[in-house]
């Protein structure tokens, strides 16, 4: 290990863990900076990233807003599509009360929601099934069939009963279902916490 460190130092290279430790950020932040070109680096044949000390020095000197990078990475991006304004307000108040690193976008129009998702893929989509502008079942089937949204978690919150949902063909695989009367926000909070932990550890 000591020989490896000496060799890296001689080549003016650093590992992702070295950079993360020096800057006080997560390894995932460092990986994202390399992918975005903020840090100069590459992967070895063994799959390990190597980062130039010169690019590290630029960040260390404050040329990148580290606090903002940490905040952006840690926040779970959620899109909520719900045409009932009172329900949207309830979502907002509940999510705010959780005091978790969440960036929530609340949208009352299904069409507007789809456009937004296509431009800003969230970590989690929460949606109703009965919407005046769109068939929620068809929307979910389309989203689940697109590779771009394969990693997006989906939660359906609906007043429809199980037989009604089955009669319409059911929900796509891996879509979580919650009822509206009442919404089990405690369970949703645990799901969100798990998604945040997963995001930080990737």
Secondary structure, DSSP 8 states (H G I E B T S, - for coil): -HHHHHHHHHTTEE-HHHHHHHHT--HHHHHHHHHHTSS-EEE-TTS-EEEEHHHHHHIIIIIS-HHHHHHHHHSEEEEEE-S-HHHHHHHHHHHHHHT-SEEEEEES-HHHHHHHHHHS--SEEEE-SEETTEEHHHHHHHHHT-GGGTT-EEEEEES--HHHHHHTT---TTEEEEESTT--HHHHHHHHHHHHHHHHH-
